[in-house]
Amino acid sequence: MRRYILLTVLILIFSFLLISCGGSDNEDSPRLSGSFNPPQLTESTKHYGGQAWESAECFNCHPLSNLDDAHSYNSNLADSFSKVSENDTGVCLYCHGNNGLKNLTAEDYQCELCHENEQIVSSANMFNGVLNHDLNADGFLSNIDCLICHKRSDMNGTVDFSIDFTQSDSDYTNVSDFCLTCHDANGAFEILPPALQFNNDAKNILDTYLGMGTTETEKKSTADVHGAADGVPMSFGTFRGDYDFNMQISCLSCHEVHTSDNKFLIAEDGSNAYLTDSTAKSADIMVFNNNFSEFCALCHTNDNGSIAGNGLKEVVHDSPVSTNCTECHYHGAGYDNGSRQNMF
């Protein structure tokens, strides 16, 4: 009889533990089967039998000192919990669901708490630029901007396009695919970037990067030479490093993602121009007014060129217009009925 009673008690305890620690799928938090599967706090009866439901005091039951093992799949993430306070429960909600808390907004997820603090995230300097990727046009980079691009992320320290970026109707094979999801003027993720301001048919970066038309020939004849267009060898200079005239260049080779001190979020140094030489990779970039010479010199050079402000030799060639590269070379310069093909 005692053995039967003890077995019954054990079964009840085990069942209670299953209910307490269980979870459910929730589209508002980034639970992903297999590679990322944190407990979801989305049902009132499944968080300690309902006793912890609607509580914002996560650390009362989950002390910061006990979180290392649970987040050990990324040592940097585990370590970050030793650098936040017990009032920062928003850092839990992004992965674990809302726990019944009402009226949560993007700001409650506290992305900036860690990602703008170099003591917590080593790459926090990517948010230090004067100009930013202000997706909701409120004048600054905020948590809502983060969630537009990163609705779901496992934060394991490795970029996975199928996990760490907000998903659209098509898969991403590289970061440019993701950038062009919004920069196609179709309003993906409810974001509509400003139209390009040129006197031609180009309205968005997708059309200039990959070209317009129904045939491959039409697309190549209207695309940027840094995009899908077939390039031509330079007659007035040479390429640095392993760059060549017939390459499709990644968006990130030229642009920062989050912030920059340069207009159009142009890169602040050459580190992302991965095929250039070591000298250019270590060079800083400053865009003065509308002068992009320091930037162009990362990949294009000429033995007879003058020295740009960052110490790199500029490209020089005969031009009746200007010594400013962007007078002729810009997104969309391959348009105008093909008369300016291969200009960018």
Protein Blocks (a to p, Z undefined) as FASTA:
>chain_A
ZZmmmmmmmmmmmmmmmmmmgccddfkbccdehjaccdddfbfklgghhlmgoiablmlm
mcfklmmmmmmmpmklmmmmmmccfklmmlmmmmnonnopahiafklnommmmmmmmklm
mklmmmmpfbdcdfkonopacfklmmmmmmbcghlopacfklmpccdfbdcfbfklmmmm
mmnonopghiacddddddbfbfbfklmmnogajbfklmmmmmcfklmbccdddfkbcceh
jbdfkbccdfklmpcfkbccbehhiafbfklmmmbcfklmmpccddehjacklmmmmmgc
cfkbccdfkopacdddddfkbmcfklmgcghilgnnolagokZZ
